[in-house]
C-alpha cells in the first residue's frame, strides 16, 4: 500500500472528499476529539496524580475552532468523530457543540459518539440524544463501591450507574462499557462486570492495561492478557468469537452462547492492531496527535489563530497523516519479547489531554 490521497468518497450531497492514507497505507477514518483536559475523577492509569499542569483555558479550542477543524477533517475522509476528554461533560454547553457537529452529516460524517465517565450522564443524556449523539462509551472499571472510590478517588458510583440506566432508557444504543483490567487492582471484577452487563444489556469491553502517558507507574506484571480474560469469563459463560465489527475496529468481539449478549476485548499489548489503526486524535489545546502513545503533536490551533485559511490547515493535516509511520504497540511487543522494553524509554502525551 502506498501513502497519499485519493478523491474517492462523497458526502451525502455529492461533495468530493479525500481519502488520505499514511505511509503504511492506513486511511484517516476516525477522529478522537478532546474537548477538555479537566476531569472530576483521578484514575491513575489516565491522569498523573502529580506533575500535571492543567491546560490554560485560553489555550483550549473554542467551539468555533472545533467545528472548523472537524469540517476540515471530514473533508479529508473522517467519517466518525468521538468526543473525549478529560471528562467531556465538564465542558460548558457541550450539547451546543454536539448539535453543530451533527450538521456535518451532510458532508460525510456518519457517526458522532461520546466517551464519558457517566457521573453527569443522567443530567445530560436527554439533551445529548436530542443534539445528535447516538452512541456512548462509558469508562467503568468496577461496580464495587470501595474499589471504585479507591480507583477514582471519588464516591460517584451511584451517579455513574444511574447515568447508564438513564441513557439506556432514552434509547441511546449501543452503550459500551469499557473496563481497563489491572492485575491485583480490579481483575477480580471481571465476572461481576460481565454479569452487570448481561443483566442490563450493555456491551462490555475489557481493555488490557497499557503504558499510556508517563506517570501511571505502568508495570507489565499488571497486565491481564486477553487470553486470561476470556478464560475467566468462558468458564462461567461459554463464548464464541464473532470477530471485529469492521477490519479497523480495536476490539475483537465475542457472543455468549446462551444469547446473553456480547463482549469485546481490546488487546493492545498482547495482540497489537497498529496495522488497522485509522484514528487521529485532536488534543484539547488543538494538537493533531497521530498515535495514543505519541510524544508530540502538530499544533493546528496556532495555524487557526495565526490566520491560516482552511486550505492551508488541510495541507498541514495532509502532510502529517501521509507521513505517519506510528506502530508503537507492535514495537512494544517486539521489545517485550526480546527483553529490551522499558516503559520510561520515551515521553508520551498524557492521556487526560487526548482521550482514549
DAJOSUL-V546454 format. One record per backbone hydrogen bond with DSSP energy under -0.5 kcal/mol. CO is the residue of the C=O (numbers start at 1). NH is the residue of the N-H. Records with the same first field share a line. If there is no record, write none. Layout:
CO=NH / NH
This chain:
4=21
6=8 / 19
9=17
11=14
15=11
17=8 / 9
19=6
20=28
21=4
22=25
26=22
27=29
29=79 / 80
30=280
31=33 / 82
32=34 / 282
33=84
38=86 / 87
43=46 / 47
46=352
51=53
52=54
56=59 / 60
57=60
62=66
63=67
64=68
65=69
66=70
67=71
68=72
69=73
70=74
71=75
72=76
73=76 / 78
74=77
75=18
76=20
79=110 / 111
80=31
81=113
82=33
83=115
84=35
85=355
86=85 / 88
87=90
88=91
91=94
93=96 / 97
94=98
95=99
96=100
97=101
98=102
99=103
101=104
102=105
103=106
104=107 / 108 / 109
105=12 / 108
106=13
111=81
112=134 / 135
113=83
114=137
115=88
116=139
118=121 / 122
120=123 / 124
121=125
124=128
125=129
126=130
127=131
128=132 / 133
134=173
135=114
136=176
137=116
138=140 / 178
143=145
144=148
145=149
146=150
147=151
148=152
149=153
151=44
152=42
156=160
157=161
158=162
159=163
160=164
161=165
162=166
163=167
164=168
165=169
166=170
167=172
168=171
174=136 / 176
175=203
176=138 / 178
177=205
178=140
179=181 / 207
181=209 / 224
182=185 / 186 / 187
186=189
187=190
189=193
190=194
191=195
192=196
193=197
194=198
195=199
196=200
197=201 / 202
202=204
203=177
204=264
205=179
206=266
207=181
210=212
219=222
220=223
222=183
223=225
225=228 / 229
226=230
227=231
228=232
229=233
230=234
231=235
232=236
233=236 / 237
238=257
240=255
243=253
246=249
251=253
252=265
253=242 / 243
254=263
255=240
256=259
261=256
262=204
263=254
264=206
265=252 / 267
266=208 / 268
267=271
273=276
274=277
276=278
278=29 / 30 / 280
280=32
281=283 / 289
282=34
283=286
284=61
286=300 / 301
287=283 / 289
288=298
289=281
291=294
294=349
297=299
298=288 / 300
299=303
300=304
301=305
302=306
303=308
304=307
309=313
310=314
311=315
312=316
313=317
314=318
315=319
316=320
317=321
318=322
319=323
321=324
324=23 / 24
327=331
328=332
329=333
330=334
331=335
332=336
333=337
334=338
335=339 / 340 / 341
336=339
342=345
349=213
350=353
351=354 / 355
353=284
